[in-house]
Amino acid sequence: MRVWAVGLVLLVAGCSSATPDPAPSPVFSAGADGAGDPYFPKYGNGGYDVGGYDLSLRYDPSAGRLEGTATITATATQDLSRFNLDLAGLDATEVTVDGVAARSSADGSELVVTPAAGIPDGRGFTVVIAYAGTPAPTENDTLGTSGWLRDGGKGAVALGQPESASTWFPVNDHPSDKATFRLAMTVPDGVEVIANGVPGPKDTANGLTTWRWTEASPMASYLATVVIGQYRITESTHAGRPMIIAVPESLPADGAAAKSLARTGEITDFLETRFGPYPFGANGGVVVDEEQIRYALETQSRPVYGNTFFLTGENTGVVAHELGHQWFGDSVALARWQDIWLNEGFATYAEWLWSEHSGEQTAQQIFDRRYASFNWAETPGDPTPRRLFSNAVYQRGGMTVHALRKTLGDDAFFKLVKTWTAEHRDGNVTTDQFVKAASTAAGRDLSTFFDAWLTAKTQPPNP
């Protein structure tokens, strides 16, 4: 009996001390060289998610040379052996990952980074890239010129959609990967620098001044901007936030552009009553007197306006449009470019609402005029890359928003809008998500309604 008992004890003890099989080693692989957008498959990259960009740069306006470092914090979304960043026309001279030297190579507009060791899925990492060169804009046969534009020897503007950031810093250049943004830009004394977010302290030494800006809310890369040159900058506070307005010295201090942007706070206050709380920690706007910029862009917390909008007088409509984007397009951003009507339709509708509020044409009057004369063969739901900025995206998009308002009624419509901007603040969305939200607000499926307004090539019923 004792021999049996001892054997049993040894058997049990042996079972309890068995060593489990070791976990399999991760299989590291390269991140994709594109984010997979249906319209622009090579925009952005895969394998990681950026948390923030911290740029420390120096720009010489006379030579057009940009140099400095980008510190990028990110998290791997797969077991990552190497990864790409978008960088067009600039040369990376040194790259480290978590403080260890990494290999890098240029492949067209891609910077391919191979760290010394694989990065496991879910692990955070920091990339520091020293780079330099003479930045230049990107040229796209379909979408035109965007990115870094040099203003002779006086300054520069970084601006553009759907891509621009890669012309001046290494980036995951697709709106699906939003990140915070910090910029320290050093320029010669007497040159101004305006960018996104809250202004920081300026340092001046040896004939150079460093300007600092911080955008603490996640931002799509194409919304990053920097404007360098001779500007009159007006700093104030509105609703507890920094309000920064900049107008070129080449334009009158009391001209149409300055007067239009001076109403930024008033227009923001009105749009808050329709769309919900303003989503960012700073506000303002910049006018650029640059022949190549005949558009305005909703650069986050500080839209940029081409002076072409103010040549015939004050224009608060364009200000309302770009401020409307701060909710629709900036805070609530696209997951894919096909759904751009969500940005432009609501920004266009912001113009209509402001017109009505200002005692000019009502939203219904503007809708009726558009509805009577529109070419319904143009559709905003899937505009194609070539028609990304077509009339349909803006005007039929705006009509879709108004038709939805008429279908739901004012109370349900504005409740839907405010709920949408609150629930998706700092996020990314699709048209399908909006259709579901609108259907919930209506208490019935609105798929047929949205098909008629977004994709059908015949005139939809007037609600």
C-alpha positions as CSV (number, residue, x, y, z in Angstrom):
1,M,0.0,0.0,0.0
2,R,2.7,2.4,0.9
3,V,4.6,1.7,-2.4
4,W,1.4,2.4,-4.4
5,A,0.6,5.5,-2.4
6,V,4.1,6.9,-3.0
7,G,3.8,6.1,-6.7
8,L,0.5,7.9,-6.9
9,V,2.0,11.0,-5.2
10,L,4.9,11.1,-7.6
11,L,2.5,10.7,-10.5
12,V,0.3,13.6,-9.3
13,A,3.3,15.7,-8.6
14,G,4.7,15.0,-12.0
15,C,1.5,16.1,-13.7
16,S,1.2,19.3,-11.7
17,S,4.7,20.5,-12.6
18,A,4.3,19.9,-16.4
19,T,5.7,22.8,-18.5
20,P,3.1,24.3,-21.0
21,D,4.0,24.6,-24.6
22,P,5.8,27.8,-25.4
23,A,3.8,30.5,-27.3
24,P,4.6,30.6,-31.0
25,S,7.1,33.3,-32.0
26,P,5.5,36.2,-33.9
27,V,5.9,36.1,-37.7
28,F,6.9,39.6,-38.7
29,S,5.9,41.0,-42.1
30,A,6.0,44.3,-43.9
31,G,3.2,46.9,-43.5
32,A,1.3,47.7,-46.6
33,D,2.5,50.5,-48.9
34,G,-1.0,52.0,-49.0
35,A,-4.0,52.3,-46.8
36,G,-6.2,50.6,-49.3
37,D,-8.6,53.5,-50.1
38,P,-10.8,52.4,-53.0
39,Y,-10.1,55.7,-54.8
40,F,-6.4,56.1,-53.9
41,P,-5.1,52.7,-52.9
42,K,-1.5,53.9,-52.4
43,Y,-2.3,56.9,-50.2
44,G,-1.2,56.3,-46.6
45,N,0.2,53.0,-45.4
46,G,-0.6,50.0,-43.3
47,G,0.7,48.1,-40.3
48,Y,0.6,50.9,-37.7
49,D,-1.5,53.7,-36.3
50,V,0.1,57.1,-35.7
51,G,-0.6,58.8,-32.4
52,G,1.2,62.1,-33.0
53,Y,3.7,64.1,-35.2
54,D,6.2,66.4,-33.5
55,L,8.1,68.5,-36.1
56,S,11.1,70.6,-35.4
57,L,12.0,72.4,-38.7
58,R,13.9,75.3,-40.1
59,Y,13.0,77.0,-43.4
60,D,15.1,79.5,-45.4
61,P,12.7,81.4,-47.7
62,S,15.4,82.8,-49.9
63,A,16.9,79.4,-50.7
64,G,13.6,77.4,-50.4
65,R,15.4,74.8,-48.2
66,L,13.6,72.9,-45.4
67,E,15.4,70.8,-42.8
68,G,14.8,69.3,-39.4
69,T,13.4,66.3,-37.6
70,A,10.1,64.6,-37.3
71,T,9.3,62.6,-34.2
72,I,6.4,60.2,-34.8
73,T,4.8,58.1,-32.1
74,A,2.8,55.1,-33.4
75,T,1.4,51.7,-32.4
76,A,1.9,48.5,-34.5
77,T,-1.3,47.0,-35.8
78,Q,0.5,43.8,-36.9
79,D,3.8,42.0,-36.2
80,L,5.8,44.5,-38.2
81,S,9.1,43.9,-39.9
82,R,9.2,47.2,-41.8
83,F,6.9,50.0,-42.6
84,N,6.4,52.9,-45.0
85,L,5.9,56.6,-44.6
86,D,4.9,59.0,-47.3
87,L,7.6,61.5,-48.1
88,A,7.8,63.3,-51.5
89,G,10.9,65.0,-52.8
90,L,12.8,65.2,-49.5
91,D,15.7,63.1,-48.3
92,A,15.8,61.3,-45.0
93,T,19.4,61.4,-43.7
94,E,19.0,59.5,-40.4
95,V,16.3,57.3,-39.0
96,T,15.9,55.7,-35.6
97,V,13.2,53.5,-34.1
98,D,13.0,53.6,-30.3
99,G,16.5,55.2,-30.3
100,V,18.1,52.5,-32.4
101,A,19.4,53.1,-35.9
102,A,17.1,51.8,-38.6
103,R,17.7,51.2,-42.3
104,S,15.8,53.4,-44.6
105,S,15.4,53.8,-48.4
106,A,13.4,55.9,-50.8
107,D,11.0,54.3,-53.2
108,G,9.4,57.1,-55.2
109,S,7.3,59.0,-52.7
110,E,7.6,56.3,-50.1
111,L,10.2,56.2,-47.2
112,V,10.7,52.5,-46.4
113,V,11.9,52.0,-42.8
114,T,13.3,48.7,-41.5
115,P,13.9,48.7,-37.7
116,A,16.7,46.7,-36.2
117,A,14.2,44.3,-34.7
118,G,10.6,43.5,-35.5
119,I,7.8,45.4,-33.7
120,P,5.2,43.2,-32.1
121,D,1.5,43.8,-32.8
122,G,0.1,46.3,-30.2
123,R,3.4,47.7,-29.2
124,G,4.0,51.5,-29.2
125,F,7.1,52.8,-30.9
126,T,8.8,56.1,-31.7
127,V,10.4,57.0,-35.0
128,V,12.8,60.0,-35.3
129,I,13.6,61.1,-38.9
130,A,16.1,63.7,-39.8
131,Y,15.4,65.0,-43.3
132,A,16.1,67.9,-45.6
133,G,15.6,69.3,-49.1
134,T,13.7,71.8,-51.2
135,P,10.1,70.9,-50.9
136,A,7.8,71.2,-54.0
137,P,4.1,70.6,-54.7
138,T,2.7,67.3,-56.0
139,E,1.3,67.4,-59.5
140,N,-1.7,65.3,-60.2
141,D,-3.4,65.2,-63.6
142,T,-6.8,64.5,-62.0
143,L,-6.7,66.7,-58.9
144,G,-4.2,69.5,-59.8
145,T,-1.4,71.0,-57.7
146,S,-1.2,70.6,-54.0
147,G,1.3,70.6,-51.1
148,W,4.2,72.9,-50.6
149,L,4.0,76.1,-52.6
150,R,6.9,78.5,-52.5
151,D,6.1,82.2,-52.7
152,G,9.2,83.4,-54.5
153,G,11.9,84.2,-51.9
154,K,9.4,85.6,-49.4
155,G,7.7,82.5,-47.9
156,A,5.7,79.4,-48.5
157,V,2.3,77.8,-48.0
158,A,1.7,74.1,-47.4
159,L,-1.9,73.3,-48.5
160,G,-3.9,70.8,-50.5
161,Q,-6.5,68.1,-50.7
162,P,-6.6,65.1,-50.9
163,E,-2.8,65.0,-50.3
164,S,-0.3,67.6,-49.3
165,A,1.4,66.7,-46.0
166,S,4.0,64.3,-47.6
167,T,5.6,67.2,-49.4
168,W,6.9,68.7,-46.1
169,F,7.1,65.9,-43.5
170,P,7.1,62.1,-43.3
171,V,3.5,61.0,-42.7
172,N,0.8,58.3,-43.0
173,D,-1.0,60.5,-45.6
174,H,-4.6,59.3,-45.4
175,P,-7.5,60.7,-43.3
176,S,-8.2,57.3,-41.7
177,D,-5.1,57.7,-39.5
178,K,-5.7,60.9,-37.5
179,A,-3.0,62.1,-35.2
180,T,-2.1,65.0,-33.0
181,F,0.3,67.6,-34.4
182,R,3.1,69.8,-33.0
183,L,5.2,72.2,-35.0
184,A,8.3,74.3,-34.2
185,M,9.3,76.2,-37.3
186,T,12.4,78.4,-37.3
187,V,12.6,81.2,-39.9
188,P,14.5,84.5,-40.2
189,D,13.4,87.3,-37.9
190,G,10.6,89.4,-39.4
191,V,8.9,86.4,-41.1
192,E,5.6,85.1,-39.6
193,V,4.6,81.4,-39.3
194,I,1.0,80.4,-38.9
195,A,-0.1,76.8,-38.4
196,N,-2.9,74.7,-36.8
197,G,-4.0,74.8,-33.2
198,V,-2.8,76.8,-30.2
199,P,0.1,79.1,-30.4
200,G,3.1,78.5,-28.2
201,P,6.1,80.6,-27.0
202,K,8.4,82.2,-29.6
203,D,12.1,82.2,-29.2
204,T,14.4,84.6,-31.0
205,A,18.2,84.3,-31.3
206,N,20.9,85.0,-33.8
207,G,18.6,86.5,-36.3
208,L,16.1,83.6,-36.2
209,T,12.7,83.1,-34.6
210,T,11.1,79.8,-33.7
211,W,7.3,79.7,-33.9
212,R,5.4,77.0,-32.1
213,W,1.9,75.6,-32.7
214,T,0.1,72.6,-31.2
215,E,-3.1,70.9,-32.4
216,A,-4.1,68.5,-29.6
217,S,-7.1,67.0,-31.3
218,P,-6.5,64.2,-33.7
219,M,-6.2,65.6,-37.3
220,A,-6.3,64.1,-40.7
221,S,-2.9,64.7,-42.4
222,Y,-4.2,66.8,-45.3
223,L,-5.6,69.2,-42.8
224,A,-2.1,70.1,-41.5
225,T,-0.9,73.5,-42.8
226,V,1.9,76.0,-42.4
227,V,1.9,79.5,-43.8
228,I,5.2,81.4,-43.9
229,G,5.6,85.0,-45.0
230,Q,4.7,88.6,-44.3
231,Y,1.4,88.6,-42.3
232,R,-0.5,90.8,-40.0
233,I,-1.5,88.5,-37.1
234,T,-4.4,89.4,-34.8
235,E,-4.5,87.4,-31.6
236,S,-7.6,87.4,-29.3
237,T,-9.7,85.1,-27.3
238,H,-13.2,83.9,-28.3
239,A,-15.4,81.6,-26.2
240,G,-12.3,80.9,-24.1
241,R,-10.2,79.8,-27.0
242,P,-7.3,81.5,-28.9
243,M,-8.6,83.2,-32.0
244,I,-5.8,83.8,-34.5
245,I,-6.5,85.7,-37.7
246,A,-3.8,86.3,-40.3
247,V,-4.0,88.5,-43.4
248,P,-1.0,89.2,-45.8
249,E,0.6,92.6,-45.5
250,S,0.0,92.8,-49.3
251,L,-3.7,93.2,-48.6
252,P,-5.4,96.2,-46.9
253,A,-5.8,95.9,-43.1
254,D,-9.4,97.0,-43.4
255,G,-10.2,95.2,-46.7
256,A,-12.8,92.7,-47.6
257,A,-10.7,89.7,-46.5
258,A,-9.9,91.1,-43.1
259,K,-13.5,92.1,-42.5
260,S,-14.9,88.7,-43.5
261,L,-12.5,86.8,-41.3
262,A,-13.2,89.2,-38.4
263,R,-16.6,87.6,-38.2
264,T,-15.2,84.1,-37.6
265,G,-16.3,84.0,-33.9
266,E,-19.8,85.2,-34.7
267,I,-20.3,82.6,-37.4
268,T,-18.9,79.9,-35.1
269,D,-21.3,80.8,-32.4
270,F,-24.2,80.5,-34.8
271,L,-23.1,77.1,-36.2
272,E,-22.8,75.8,-32.6
273,T,-26.5,76.3,-32.3
274,R,-27.0,74.0,-35.3
275,F,-24.2,71.5,-35.1
276,G,-23.3,71.3,-31.4
277,P,-20.2,72.5,-29.5
278,Y,-17.2,73.7,-31.5
279,P,-14.8,70.7,-31.5
280,F,-11.4,72.3,-31.2
281,G,-9.2,74.2,-28.7
282,A,-8.4,77.1,-31.1
283,N,-10.1,79.0,-33.9
284,G,-9.3,81.6,-36.6
285,G,-8.3,81.8,-40.3
286,V,-5.6,82.7,-42.7
287,V,-5.9,84.5,-46.0
288,V,-3.2,83.9,-48.6
289,D,-2.5,86.2,-51.6
290,E,-1.1,83.5,-53.9
291,E,-2.1,83.2,-57.5
292,Q,-2.0,79.4,-57.4
293,I,-4.4,79.1,-54.5
294,R,-7.9,79.8,-55.9
295,Y,-9.7,77.8,-53.3
296,A,-10.2,77.7,-49.5
297,L,-9.4,74.7,-47.4
298,E,-10.7,73.6,-44.0
299,T,-7.3,73.2,-42.4
300,Q,-8.1,72.1,-38.8
301,S,-8.9,74.9,-36.3
302,R,-7.6,77.5,-38.8
303,P,-9.0,77.5,-42.4
304,V,-6.9,79.0,-45.2
305,Y,-8.7,81.2,-47.8
306,G,-7.4,82.2,-51.2
307,N,-7.8,85.9,-51.6
308,T,-9.8,85.2,-54.8
309,F,-12.9,84.9,-52.6
310,F,-12.7,88.5,-51.5
311,L,-11.9,90.3,-54.7
312,T,-15.5,91.6,-55.1
313,G,-16.2,92.4,-51.5
314,E,-16.9,90.8,-48.2
315,N,-17.7,87.1,-48.3
316,T,-18.9,85.5,-45.1
317,G,-20.4,82.6,-47.0
318,V,-17.0,81.0,-47.6
319,V,-16.1,81.5,-44.0
320,A,-19.3,79.7,-43.0
321,H,-18.4,76.9,-45.4
322,E,-14.9,76.3,-44.0
323,L,-16.1,76.7,-40.4
324,G,-18.8,74.1,-41.1
325,H,-16.1,71.7,-42.0
326,Q,-14.6,71.9,-38.5
327,W,-17.5,69.7,-37.5
328,F,-17.9,67.8,-40.8
329,G,-14.6,66.7,-42.3
330,D,-12.3,67.7,-39.5
331,S,-13.6,66.5,-36.2
332,V,-15.8,63.9,-37.9
333,A,-13.5,62.8,-40.7
334,L,-13.8,60.4,-43.6
335,A,-12.7,56.8,-43.5
336,R,-12.5,56.8,-47.3
337,W,-12.5,59.5,-50.0
338,Q,-15.6,58.2,-51.8
339,D,-17.7,59.6,-49.0
340,I,-16.6,63.2,-49.4
341,W,-20.2,64.4,-49.9
342,L,-20.5,64.0,-46.1
343,N,-17.8,66.8,-45.8
344,E,-18.9,69.0,-48.6
345,G,-22.6,68.5,-48.4
346,F,-22.8,69.7,-44.8
347,A,-20.3,72.5,-45.3
348,T,-22.4,73.7,-48.2
349,Y,-25.4,73.5,-46.0
350,A,-23.6,75.6,-43.4
351,E,-23.4,78.3,-46.0
352,W,-27.2,78.0,-46.6
353,L,-28.0,78.1,-42.9
354,W,-25.8,81.2,-42.5
355,S,-27.4,82.9,-45.4
356,E,-30.8,82.4,-43.8
357,H,-29.6,83.5,-40.4
358,S,-28.1,86.7,-42.0
359,G,-31.4,87.7,-43.5
360,E,-30.4,86.8,-47.1
361,Q,-31.8,83.8,-49.0
362,T,-33.4,81.0,-46.9
363,A,-32.1,77.5,-47.1
364,Q,-35.4,76.5,-48.8
365,Q,-35.0,79.3,-51.5
366,I,-31.4,78.1,-52.3
367,F,-32.5,74.5,-52.4
368,D,-35.4,75.3,-54.8
369,R,-33.1,77.2,-57.2
370,R,-30.6,74.4,-57.2
371,Y,-33.2,71.7,-57.5
372,A,-34.8,73.4,-60.6
373,S,-31.6,73.6,-62.6
374,F,-29.3,70.8,-61.5
375,N,-27.8,68.2,-63.9
376,W,-29.0,65.1,-62.1
377,A,-26.7,62.8,-64.1
378,E,-24.0,64.0,-61.7
379,T,-24.0,62.0,-58.5
380,P,-22.2,62.6,-55.2
381,G,-22.4,59.1,-53.6
382,D,-19.6,57.7,-55.8
383,P,-18.2,60.6,-57.7
384,T,-15.0,58.8,-58.9
385,P,-11.5,60.3,-58.2
386,R,-11.7,62.6,-61.2
387,R,-15.0,64.1,-59.9
388,L,-14.0,64.3,-56.3
389,F,-14.6,68.1,-56.1
390,S,-17.4,68.2,-58.6
391,N,-20.5,70.4,-58.4
392,A,-22.5,67.3,-57.4
393,V,-20.5,66.7,-54.3
394,Y,-21.1,70.2,-53.1
395,Q,-24.5,71.2,-54.4
396,R,-26.3,67.9,-54.7
397,G,-24.6,67.0,-51.4
398,G,-26.1,70.2,-49.8
399,M,-29.5,69.4,-51.4
400,T,-29.4,65.9,-49.9
401,V,-28.9,67.4,-46.4
402,H,-31.8,69.8,-46.9
403,A,-34.0,67.0,-48.2
404,L,-33.2,65.0,-45.2
405,R,-34.1,67.9,-43.0
406,K,-37.5,68.2,-44.7
407,T,-38.0,64.5,-44.4
408,L,-37.2,64.3,-40.7
409,G,-38.5,67.7,-39.6
410,D,-36.4,70.3,-37.8
411,D,-36.4,68.9,-34.3
412,A,-35.4,65.4,-35.4
413,F,-32.9,66.6,-38.0
414,F,-30.9,68.9,-35.7
415,K,-31.0,66.4,-32.9
416,L,-29.5,63.8,-35.4
417,V,-26.8,66.3,-36.5
418,K,-25.8,67.2,-32.9
419,T,-25.8,63.5,-31.9
420,W,-23.7,62.6,-34.9
421,T,-21.0,65.2,-34.3
422,A,-20.9,64.3,-30.6
423,E,-20.7,60.5,-31.0
424,H,-18.1,60.6,-33.8
425,R,-16.0,63.5,-32.5
426,D,-12.3,63.0,-33.3
427,G,-13.3,59.9,-35.4
428,N,-13.8,58.6,-38.9
429,V,-17.1,57.7,-40.6
430,T,-18.7,56.3,-43.7
431,T,-21.9,57.1,-45.6
432,D,-23.3,53.7,-44.5
433,Q,-23.0,54.8,-40.8
434,F,-24.8,58.0,-41.5
435,V,-27.6,56.3,-43.4
436,K,-28.1,54.0,-40.3
437,A,-28.1,57.0,-37.9
438,A,-30.6,58.9,-40.1
439,S,-32.8,55.8,-40.3
440,T,-32.8,55.4,-36.6
441,A,-33.7,59.1,-36.2
442,A,-36.6,58.6,-38.7
443,G,-37.8,55.4,-37.2
444,R,-37.7,53.7,-40.6
445,D,-35.2,52.6,-43.2
446,L,-34.0,55.6,-45.3
447,S,-31.9,53.6,-47.7
448,T,-34.2,54.3,-50.6
449,F,-34.2,58.1,-49.8
450,F,-30.3,58.1,-49.8
451,D,-30.1,56.0,-53.0
452,A,-32.3,58.6,-54.8
453,W,-30.3,61.6,-53.6
454,L,-26.8,60.2,-53.7
455,T,-26.6,57.6,-56.5
456,A,-29.6,57.8,-58.9
457,K,-29.1,59.7,-62.1
458,T,-32.7,61.0,-62.3
459,Q,-34.2,63.8,-60.3
460,P,-35.3,62.6,-56.9
461,P,-38.7,63.6,-55.5
462,N,-38.9,67.0,-53.9
463,P,-39.7,66.4,-50.2
